[in-house]
């Protein structure tokens, strides 16, 4: 059986929905994509966005997701908890399972970063942990 997986990951200053004329839905704008977070000093409480794309998931079935942010000393600094995903009984049956998925966008505010170093975003889909996605937090004070 094919398991769902994280197809993409992006860190940015924030995400915004923008209206695009002629479309039936808003578009997502990633503001200032980045691979690290610079703060004025440590400890700090920066705000930033995490965007994750999941593929190969049957949304007609029951699924759940959990996203954790773990500090360099392996303490969890943010946790969504286990979030049940809504079932989509009207999904397009012409799309093969490999192409079925969804995106999650979290605008995180005032995240406690007590130390410089590599932070890890862990994504759990139906209780199974994906590869961790890493980013670096560093201070302007050096």
N, C-alpha and C positions, 0 to 999 in steps of 0.2 A: 504494500500500500504506500502511496506517495504521501509524504508528510509536508505540511506547510513550512515555509522558510522565510527568513528576512531577505528580501531581494535588494533593498537599498536602505541607506541610512544617511541623514543629513543633519548637521548642526548649524544653526543660524541665530541671528539676533532675535528674530521673531517671525511668525507667519501671519499673513493677512489674507482674507478672502476679498477679491476684487471683482466688480461687475465687468463683464466683457460683453459688449453689445453684440446681439445676434446669437447668443448662446442661451441655453435653457438652465444653466447652472453657473454659479460663481467659479472663478479660477483661484487657485492658491498661489500666493506670492511668497517666496522665501526671501526675507530681508537680510542681506549681508551674510550669505553662507560662509562658514568658517570651519577650521579644523582644530582651533584652540580658543580659549577664552582668556582674555587679558583683563585683570582687575587692578584697581589702584593700590590695593594692599591686601594682605592675608591676616586674619580671616576676612572673608567677604561674603556677600549674598547677591551674586549676580542673577540677572534674569536672561533667559535664552530659550530657544525653541529646539525641540527634538522632533524630527520627522522620520517615520519608519514605513517602508512599504513591504507588505506581506504578499506572497504569491503561493499558488498551488493549494488554495484552501476552499473547500466546498462550503459556501455560505448558506446553503439550504439546511445544513446540519448545525447542531449546537457546537459552538466554539467559545473559547475565552482567551483573553490576552492579559499579560501582566508586564509592566515595564518598571525596572528598578535602576536607580543611579547609585553607583557604589564608589566611594572615595578611595584614594590611594592606600589608606589603612584598612580597607575592606569593610567599612561601615556603610550601611545603606543610608543615604541622605535624602532619597525620594523613592516612593513606592506607590504605584497606582492601586495596588491590591489586585486581586483577580477580578477582571471585568468581563461579564458575559457579553458576547457579541450578538446583535440582533440577527435573527435568521432572515434571509432574503429568499422568499419563495418565488419571486418574480425575476430571478437572475437570468441572464441570457444563456440559454441552453446551447447556443452555437459556439460559445467560447470553450475551448478545451480546459480541463482542470489546471493544466500548467499555466494558463493565462488568467485564471480567476484570482482575484485578490482585492486588497483595499489598502488605504493609507491611514496612518495615525499621525496626528500632529498635536504636540503638546507645547503650549506656551507656558514655560515654568517661570514662576516669579519668586525672587528672593531665596534662591537655593543656597543652603549653608555649605560654603567651601572653606573649611578650616585649615587647609594646607595646599601648598602647590603640589602638582604632580599629575599623574595619569588617572583620570576618572573613567569608569566603564559603565556603559548602558547595556543592561542585560534585558533581553526580550524573551518572554516565555509565551509560547503558543500552545494552548491545551496542556499546560503543565510542562512542556518540553522546552528546555533552555536552548536558545540559538547561540551562535558565536557572539561574544561580547564586542561591542563597538567602543573604541577608545578615543578620548580627546584629552588635551592637556590644559590645565589651568595654571596660570602664572601671574606673578605680581609685577607691576611697573616699578615698585620699590626694589632696587637691586644695588 
